[in-house]
Amino acid sequence: MSNHHPIIGLEIHIQLKTKSKMFCTCDNDIENKQANENICPICLGHPGVLPAINKKAVEWTVLTGLALNCVIPKETKFDRKNYFYPDLPKGYQISQYDMPIAVNGSLEINNHKIRIKRVHLEEDAAKNLHAEDKSYSLVDYNRGGTPLMEIVTEPDIISPEEAGSFLRELRLIMRYLGVSNADMEKGELRCDANVNIKLGNSKTPIVEIKNLNSFKMVERALAYEIERQIDEFAVLKKQKGKVTRGWDDRKGITREQRVKEEAHDYRYFAEPDLPPLRLKKIREAMQAKMPELPFEREKRLKEEYGLGPEDISALVNNKALGDYYEEVVSEAAAENSNQKVYKLAANWVVTELQKLLRLNKIGVSHLKITPENFAEFINIVSRGEINSSVAQIVLKEMFERGADPSQVITEKNLGQVSNTEELDVIINEVIKENPKPVEDFKSGNEKTLMFLVGQVMRKTGGKANPQVVQDLFRKKLI
């Protein structure tokens, strides 16, 4: 076994979904916008313009810091980070250097505490567009100036898999806080991974891997880079300085790009157009507004509703689905507030409803079934008025039309047959048509009873109450 130990730290950028950009009033929703449509003199850095701090972005960064167990200092300030690149129209980025909004936090992943060094706020850069068949690049400035929160971990992560788990948990927290959708495929959550290898007292130089825009990509890039550094350890341990490498997802390799700049290369200085901010009142206000976090919901679903690990995982990891389930249970509890109903509702929401959502490629927000109607459906199933096969027919109709379950049952004549006189006639027919299974059951073969019940279900189009049918068969044949 190798004695080489990976040392991994992450730098995560999360776009906040505020209504306006970080330092101007431009709309922050740039999806489906034409290139350079959503810009103004402030986010383009024209001479003489003055930025103004987006209060909501600061509040949400404080809220995030609190959720990550960070210390919120008394005061924060913004700084100019100077570098020249086409996606930075001002020639500098308004960011934070020595006085971030949150410091010294932590997030626990599988009982391993990963320390959070800092959480700070800055403006995003624009987007460079490189066409392979052209001799030039274009720049879309729509993204420039959007509020970007950066979360920097300490180098506490010990494996690519743990890095992936950390990012998934962080995305979930952002969604519970409501500060960002954090969709990596849309660039709302972006990650740079820092990794080097330690063997005894020797280390390789830190490599920062850029262009990681999916959880799997982070894990693959780190796994490759760890193996590369182990293979080249004897040479790499003699080198100095931080190196930036890009990830080629098609080939599954990293490529060296440049030597990484240090802080002094950016010539940070305090942003002269923005005053320092006192954070005490904001911290107190955000602490009072802290919503339930994923680990808290997980604990509550187990203790209050008695759900199993699989249902809990599905309802916690999909916040919208979890919210919907709890609304359903709240409505259903008016008639039934026991764990049997809670588990029944979880089964239908997590399994059957989620299957329909996936097949139709829609989210919970586009669901036509109201929580009230779903609760009525659960209570109907719980009372045994329809069996599971009929219930699936009813649910599909509700899903497609948003109809009331009772209305669907009446329209399609799906109500369960529990009338003993009506069932008695059908059972007598089944007994007459199946003499051998009847004799087998009389001889003690319990399995044949379900065959006989199935014949009744077939004759009634699945509408017979199976428990009533079983009871009638036993009275007749035992």
C-alpha positions as CSV (number, residue, x, y, z in Angstrom):
1,M,0.0,0.0,0.0
2,S,1.3,3.5,-0.9
3,N,2.3,5.8,2.0
4,H,1.6,8.8,-0.1
5,H,-1.1,11.0,1.4
6,P,-3.2,13.4,-0.7
7,I,-3.8,16.9,0.6
8,I,-6.9,18.5,-0.9
9,G,-8.5,21.9,-0.5
10,L,-11.3,23.4,-2.5
11,E,-12.1,26.9,-3.7
12,I,-15.8,27.1,-4.5
13,H,-17.5,30.0,-6.3
14,I,-21.3,30.2,-6.0
15,Q,-23.5,32.7,-7.9
16,L,-26.1,34.3,-5.6
17,K,-29.6,34.6,-7.1
18,T,-30.2,38.2,-6.0
19,K,-32.5,40.3,-8.2
20,S,-29.7,42.7,-9.3
21,K,-26.0,42.5,-9.8
22,M,-23.4,43.0,-7.0
23,F,-22.6,46.7,-7.5
24,C,-25.3,48.0,-10.0
25,T,-29.0,47.7,-10.7
26,C,-28.7,45.4,-13.8
27,D,-30.9,42.3,-13.7
28,N,-29.0,39.4,-12.2
29,D,-31.0,36.8,-14.3
30,I,-28.9,36.5,-17.4
31,E,-30.2,33.1,-18.6
32,N,-31.5,33.2,-22.2
33,K,-30.2,36.7,-22.7
34,Q,-28.5,37.9,-25.8
35,A,-24.7,38.5,-25.5
36,N,-23.9,41.8,-23.9
37,E,-27.6,42.6,-23.4
38,N,-27.6,42.8,-19.6
39,I,-24.9,45.4,-19.0
40,C,-24.5,49.0,-17.9
41,P,-21.7,51.6,-17.4
42,I,-21.1,50.5,-13.8
43,C,-20.6,46.8,-14.5
44,L,-18.5,47.7,-17.6
45,G,-16.3,49.9,-15.4
46,H,-16.7,53.1,-17.4
47,P,-14.8,56.1,-16.0
48,G,-16.5,58.1,-13.3
49,V,-19.1,55.5,-12.3
50,L,-19.6,54.6,-8.7
51,P,-20.5,51.1,-7.4
52,A,-23.1,50.5,-4.6
53,I,-23.1,47.4,-2.5
54,N,-25.9,44.9,-2.9
55,K,-27.3,44.5,0.6
56,K,-29.1,41.2,0.0
57,A,-25.8,39.7,-1.3
58,V,-24.1,40.7,1.9
59,E,-26.9,39.3,4.0
60,W,-26.9,36.0,2.2
61,T,-23.2,35.6,2.6
62,V,-23.5,36.2,6.3
63,L,-26.3,33.6,6.4
64,T,-24.1,31.1,4.5
65,G,-21.3,31.8,7.0
66,L,-23.5,31.1,9.9
67,A,-24.8,27.8,8.3
68,L,-21.2,26.7,7.9
69,N,-20.4,27.4,11.6
70,C,-18.3,30.4,10.7
71,V,-17.3,33.4,12.9
72,I,-18.8,36.6,11.5
73,P,-16.4,39.5,12.3
74,K,-17.5,42.9,13.5
75,E,-16.5,44.6,10.2
76,T,-15.8,43.8,6.6
77,K,-14.5,45.7,3.6
78,F,-14.1,45.3,-0.2
79,D,-10.7,45.4,-2.0
80,R,-9.5,45.8,-5.5
81,K,-7.8,42.7,-7.0
82,N,-5.8,44.0,-9.9
83,Y,-5.1,41.9,-13.0
84,F,-5.6,42.3,-16.8
85,Y,-7.8,39.9,-18.7
86,P,-10.4,40.4,-21.4
87,D,-13.2,39.2,-19.1
88,L,-12.4,42.0,-16.6
89,P,-13.4,45.3,-18.2
90,K,-12.1,47.5,-15.3
91,G,-8.7,45.9,-15.2
92,Y,-9.5,44.9,-11.6
93,Q,-12.1,42.9,-9.7
94,I,-13.9,44.2,-6.6
95,S,-13.3,41.3,-4.1
96,Q,-12.3,40.9,-0.5
97,Y,-8.8,40.1,0.8
98,D,-7.9,40.5,4.5
99,M,-11.3,41.2,6.0
100,P,-13.8,38.6,4.6
101,I,-17.4,38.3,5.7
102,A,-17.0,34.9,7.4
103,V,-14.0,32.9,8.8
104,N,-13.1,29.8,10.7
105,G,-16.1,27.5,10.0
106,S,-16.5,23.8,9.3
107,L,-18.7,21.3,7.6
108,E,-18.9,17.6,8.6
109,I,-18.8,14.9,6.0
110,N,-19.3,11.3,7.2
111,N,-18.1,12.2,10.7
112,H,-15.0,14.0,9.3
113,K,-14.8,17.7,10.0
114,I,-13.6,19.8,7.1
115,R,-12.6,23.3,8.1
116,I,-13.8,26.4,6.2
117,K,-11.0,29.0,6.0
118,R,-13.1,31.9,4.7
119,V,-16.3,33.0,2.9
120,H,-16.1,36.2,1.0
121,L,-18.0,38.1,-1.6
122,E,-17.0,39.5,-5.0
123,E,-18.2,40.3,-8.4
124,D,-18.0,37.7,-11.1
125,A,-16.0,38.1,-14.3
126,A,-17.4,38.1,-17.8
127,K,-17.3,35.0,-20.1
128,N,-14.8,34.5,-22.8
129,L,-16.0,32.6,-25.9
130,H,-13.4,30.7,-27.8
131,A,-14.3,29.3,-31.2
132,E,-12.0,26.5,-32.4
133,D,-12.3,27.5,-36.1
134,K,-11.7,31.3,-35.5
135,S,-8.5,33.3,-34.9
136,Y,-10.1,35.4,-32.3
137,S,-12.2,35.2,-29.1
138,L,-15.3,37.1,-28.0
139,V,-16.4,38.3,-24.6
140,D,-20.0,38.3,-23.2
141,Y,-20.1,40.8,-20.3
142,N,-23.6,39.7,-19.1
143,R,-22.1,37.7,-16.3
144,G,-19.7,40.4,-15.3
145,G,-20.7,42.0,-12.0
146,T,-23.0,39.2,-10.8
147,P,-22.7,38.5,-7.0
148,L,-20.2,35.7,-6.5
149,M,-19.6,34.1,-3.1
150,E,-16.3,32.2,-2.7
151,I,-15.9,29.5,-0.1
152,V,-12.4,28.3,0.7
153,T,-11.7,25.2,2.7
154,E,-8.6,24.3,4.6
155,P,-6.6,21.4,3.0
156,D,-8.5,18.8,5.2
157,I,-10.1,16.7,2.4
158,I,-8.5,13.3,2.1
159,S,-9.9,11.8,-1.1
160,P,-11.6,12.7,-4.4
161,E,-14.8,11.0,-3.2
162,E,-14.8,13.1,0.0
163,A,-14.4,16.2,-2.2
164,G,-17.4,15.2,-4.2
165,S,-19.4,14.5,-1.1
166,F,-18.4,17.9,0.3
167,L,-19.6,19.7,-2.8
168,R,-22.9,17.9,-2.9
169,E,-23.6,18.7,0.7
170,L,-22.6,22.3,0.1
171,R,-25.0,22.6,-2.9
172,L,-27.8,21.2,-0.7
173,I,-27.2,23.8,2.0
174,M,-27.3,26.6,-0.6
175,R,-30.7,25.4,-1.8
176,Y,-32.0,25.1,1.8
177,L,-30.8,28.6,2.5
178,G,-32.4,29.8,-0.7
179,V,-29.4,31.9,-1.7
180,S,-28.5,30.0,-4.9
181,N,-29.7,27.1,-7.1
182,A,-26.0,26.1,-7.3
183,D,-26.4,24.2,-10.6
184,M,-22.9,23.3,-11.8
185,E,-24.2,22.7,-15.3
186,K,-25.3,26.3,-15.5
187,G,-22.1,27.6,-13.9
188,E,-23.8,28.7,-10.7
189,L,-21.4,26.6,-8.7
190,R,-17.8,26.4,-9.9
191,C,-14.9,24.7,-8.3
192,D,-11.1,24.9,-8.4
193,A,-9.4,22.0,-6.6
194,N,-6.0,22.3,-4.9
195,V,-4.0,19.1,-4.4
196,N,-0.6,17.9,-3.6
197,I,1.0,14.7,-2.1
198,K,2.9,14.2,1.2
199,L,5.3,11.4,1.8
200,G,7.2,11.6,5.1
201,N,8.5,15.2,5.4
202,S,8.4,15.8,1.6
203,K,5.6,17.3,-0.4
204,T,4.9,18.0,-4.1
205,P,4.0,21.5,-5.0
206,I,0.3,22.5,-4.8
207,V,-1.5,22.1,-8.1
208,E,-4.7,24.1,-8.7
209,I,-7.0,22.3,-11.2
210,K,-9.3,24.7,-13.1
211,N,-12.3,24.2,-15.3
212,L,-14.2,21.7,-13.0
213,N,-17.9,22.1,-13.6
214,S,-19.4,18.8,-12.3
215,F,-19.1,16.7,-9.2
216,K,-17.8,13.7,-11.3
217,M,-15.3,15.9,-13.0
218,V,-13.9,17.1,-9.7
219,E,-13.5,13.5,-8.5
220,R,-12.0,12.3,-11.8
221,A,-9.6,15.2,-12.0
222,L,-8.4,14.8,-8.5
223,A,-8.0,11.0,-8.9
224,Y,-5.9,11.6,-12.0
225,E,-3.7,14.3,-10.5
226,I,-3.1,12.3,-7.3
227,E,-1.8,9.3,-9.4
228,R,0.3,11.6,-11.6
229,Q,1.9,13.3,-8.6
230,I,2.6,9.9,-6.9
231,D,4.2,8.6,-10.2
232,E,6.4,11.7,-10.5
233,F,6.9,12.3,-6.8
234,A,10.8,12.0,-6.9
235,V,11.0,14.8,-9.5
236,L,8.1,17.0,-8.3
237,K,9.2,17.2,-4.6
238,K,12.2,19.2,-5.7
239,Q,10.1,21.9,-7.4
240,K,8.7,25.1,-5.8
241,G,5.8,27.3,-6.4
242,K,2.1,26.7,-7.0
243,V,1.1,25.5,-10.5
244,T,-2.2,25.8,-12.4
245,R,-3.4,22.9,-14.5
246,G,-6.5,22.7,-16.7
247,W,-8.7,19.6,-16.8
248,D,-9.3,18.0,-20.2
249,D,-12.4,16.0,-19.6
250,R,-12.4,14.3,-23.0
251,K,-8.9,12.8,-22.6
252,G,-9.2,12.5,-18.8
253,I,-5.9,14.3,-18.0
254,T,-4.7,17.6,-16.6
255,R,-2.5,20.0,-18.5
256,E,-0.1,22.5,-17.1
257,Q,-1.2,26.1,-17.8
258,R,0.9,28.6,-15.8
259,V,2.7,29.2,-12.5
260,K,0.0,30.5,-10.0
261,E,0.1,34.1,-8.9
262,E,0.5,34.9,-5.2
263,A,-1.5,37.5,-3.4
264,H,1.1,40.2,-3.9
265,D,0.9,39.7,-7.6
266,Y,-2.7,41.1,-7.5
267,R,-1.6,44.3,-5.7
268,Y,-4.7,44.3,-3.4
269,F,-5.7,47.6,-1.9
270,A,-9.0,48.8,-0.2
271,E,-11.7,49.7,-2.6
272,P,-11.8,53.5,-2.3
273,D,-15.4,53.8,-3.6
274,L,-17.0,51.5,-1.0
275,P,-17.0,52.1,2.8
276,P,-16.4,49.3,5.3
277,L,-19.5,47.5,6.6
278,R,-20.4,46.7,10.2
279,L,-21.9,43.3,10.4
280,K,-23.3,42.9,13.9
281,K,-26.9,43.8,13.1
282,I,-26.8,41.8,9.8
283,R,-25.5,38.8,11.7
284,E,-28.3,39.1,14.3
285,A,-30.9,39.4,11.6
286,M,-29.6,36.4,9.7
287,Q,-29.3,34.3,12.8
288,A,-33.0,34.9,13.4
289,K,-33.9,34.0,9.8
290,M,-31.9,30.8,9.7
291,P,-34.0,28.1,8.0
292,E,-33.9,24.4,8.8
293,L,-30.7,22.8,7.4
294,P,-30.5,19.4,5.7
295,F,-29.1,17.5,8.7
296,E,-31.9,19.0,10.9
297,R,-34.6,17.8,8.4
298,E,-33.0,14.4,8.3
299,K,-33.2,14.1,12.1
300,R,-36.8,15.3,12.2
301,L,-38.0,13.0,9.5
302,K,-36.6,10.1,11.4
303,E,-37.8,11.1,14.9
304,E,-41.2,12.6,14.0
305,Y,-42.3,10.6,11.0
306,G,-40.4,7.3,11.6
307,L,-39.2,7.1,8.1
308,G,-36.5,4.8,6.9
309,P,-33.0,5.8,5.5
310,E,-33.9,5.6,1.8
311,D,-37.1,7.7,2.1
312,I,-35.2,10.2,4.3
313,S,-32.4,10.5,1.8
314,A,-34.7,11.1,-1.1
315,L,-36.7,13.8,0.8
316,V,-33.7,15.6,2.2
317,N,-31.6,15.6,-1.0
318,N,-34.5,17.0,-3.0
319,K,-35.7,20.0,-1.0
320,A,-38.7,20.7,-3.2
321,L,-39.9,17.1,-2.9
322,G,-39.3,17.1,0.9
323,D,-41.3,20.3,1.2
324,Y,-44.2,18.8,-0.9
325,Y,-44.2,15.7,1.2
326,E,-44.5,17.6,4.5
327,E,-47.4,19.7,3.1
328,V,-49.1,16.4,2.1
329,V,-48.6,14.9,5.5
330,S,-49.8,18.1,7.2
331,E,-53.1,17.9,5.2
332,A,-53.4,14.1,5.7
333,A,-52.9,14.5,9.5
334,A,-56.3,16.1,9.8
335,E,-57.8,12.6,9.3
336,N,-54.8,10.4,10.2
337,S,-51.7,11.4,12.2
338,N,-50.0,8.1,12.7
339,Q,-46.7,6.7,11.4
340,K,-48.5,4.3,9.1
341,V,-49.9,7.2,7.1
342,Y,-46.5,9.0,7.2
343,K,-44.8,6.0,5.7
344,L,-47.5,5.4,3.2
345,A,-47.3,9.0,2.0
346,A,-43.5,8.7,1.8
347,N,-43.7,5.6,-0.3
348,W,-46.1,7.2,-2.8
349,V,-44.3,10.5,-3.0
350,V,-40.7,9.1,-3.1
351,T,-41.4,6.1,-5.4
352,E,-44.5,6.6,-7.6
353,L,-44.7,10.4,-7.8
354,Q,-41.0,10.9,-8.3
355,K,-41.1,8.2,-11.1
356,L,-43.8,10.3,-12.9
357,L,-41.8,13.5,-12.5
358,R,-38.7,11.9,-14.0
359,L,-40.6,10.3,-16.9
360,N,-42.2,13.6,-17.7
361,K,-38.9,15.6,-17.0
362,I,-40.6,18.2,-14.8
363,G,-39.8,19.4,-11.3
364,V,-42.1,19.6,-8.3
365,S,-42.8,23.3,-9.0
366,H,-44.7,22.2,-12.2
367,L,-46.7,19.5,-10.5
368,K,-50.5,19.8,-11.0
369,I,-51.5,17.8,-8.0
370,T,-52.1,20.0,-5.0
371,P,-50.9,18.8,-1.6
372,E,-54.5,18.7,-0.4
373,N,-55.5,16.4,-3.3
374,F,-52.5,14.2,-2.7
375,A,-53.4,14.0,1.0
376,E,-56.9,12.9,0.1
377,F,-55.5,10.3,-2.2
378,I,-53.3,8.9,0.7
379,N,-56.2,8.8,3.0
380,I,-58.3,6.9,0.4
381,V,-55.5,4.3,0.0
382,S,-55.0,4.1,3.8
383,R,-58.7,3.4,4.3
384,G,-58.5,0.5,1.8
385,E,-61.1,2.1,-0.6
386,I,-58.8,1.3,-3.6
387,N,-56.0,-1.2,-4.0
388,S,-52.5,-0.4,-5.1
389,S,-53.0,-1.2,-8.8
390,V,-56.1,1.1,-9.0
391,A,-54.3,3.7,-6.9
392,Q,-51.6,3.9,-9.6
393,I,-54.3,4.6,-12.2
394,V,-55.8,7.3,-10.1
395,L,-52.4,8.9,-9.4
396,K,-51.6,9.0,-13.1
397,E,-54.9,10.8,-13.8
398,M,-54.3,13.2,-11.0
399,F,-50.8,13.9,-12.4
400,E,-52.0,14.5,-15.9
401,R,-55.1,16.6,-15.1
402,G,-54.6,17.8,-11.5
403,A,-58.0,16.2,-10.7
404,D,-59.4,15.4,-7.3
405,P,-58.9,11.7,-6.5
406,S,-62.6,11.1,-5.6
407,Q,-63.6,12.6,-8.9
408,V,-61.3,10.3,-10.8
409,I,-62.6,7.2,-8.9
410,T,-66.2,8.2,-9.6
411,E,-65.6,9.1,-13.3
412,K,-63.8,5.8,-14.1
413,N,-65.8,3.6,-11.7
414,L,-62.7,2.6,-9.9
415,G,-64.2,2.3,-6.4
416,Q,-63.3,-0.9,-4.6
417,V,-65.9,-3.7,-4.4
418,S,-66.4,-4.7,-0.8
419,N,-70.0,-5.8,-1.0
420,T,-70.0,-9.4,0.3
421,E,-73.1,-10.4,-1.7
422,E,-71.6,-9.2,-5.0
423,L,-68.3,-10.8,-4.2
424,D,-69.9,-14.0,-3.0
425,V,-71.3,-14.7,-6.5
426,I,-67.8,-14.2,-8.1
427,I,-66.0,-16.3,-5.5
428,N,-68.4,-19.2,-6.2
429,E,-67.6,-18.9,-9.9
430,V,-63.9,-19.0,-9.1
431,I,-64.3,-22.1,-6.8
432,K,-66.2,-23.9,-9.5
433,E,-63.6,-23.0,-12.3
434,N,-60.5,-24.0,-10.2
435,P,-61.2,-27.3,-8.4
436,K,-57.5,-28.3,-8.0
437,P,-56.2,-25.0,-6.4
438,V,-59.3,-25.2,-4.1
439,E,-58.4,-28.8,-3.0
440,D,-54.7,-27.7,-2.6
441,F,-55.8,-24.9,-0.3
442,K,-58.1,-27.2,1.7
443,S,-55.0,-29.5,2.1
444,G,-53.0,-26.7,3.7
445,N,-51.3,-25.0,0.8
446,E,-51.7,-21.4,1.7
447,K,-50.0,-20.1,-1.5
448,T,-52.9,-21.2,-3.6
449,L,-55.2,-18.7,-1.7
450,M,-53.4,-15.8,-3.4
451,F,-54.0,-17.5,-6.8
452,L,-57.7,-17.7,-6.1
453,V,-57.8,-14.1,-4.9
454,G,-56.0,-13.1,-8.1
455,Q,-58.8,-14.8,-10.1
456,V,-61.4,-12.7,-8.3
457,M,-59.3,-9.5,-8.9
458,R,-59.2,-10.4,-12.6
459,K,-63.0,-10.8,-12.9
460,T,-63.6,-7.5,-11.0
461,G,-61.0,-5.5,-13.0
462,G,-58.8,-5.2,-10.0
463,K,-61.6,-3.5,-8.0
464,A,-62.3,-6.2,-5.4
465,N,-61.1,-5.5,-1.8
466,P,-58.4,-8.2,-1.5
467,Q,-58.8,-8.5,2.3
468,V,-62.5,-9.0,2.1
469,V,-62.0,-11.6,-0.7
470,Q,-59.5,-13.5,1.4
471,D,-61.8,-13.6,4.4
472,L,-64.7,-14.9,2.3
473,F,-62.6,-17.6,0.7
474,R,-61.5,-18.8,4.2
475,K,-65.1,-18.9,5.5
476,K,-66.2,-21.0,2.5
477,L,-63.2,-23.4,2.3
478,I,-62.1,-24.0,5.8
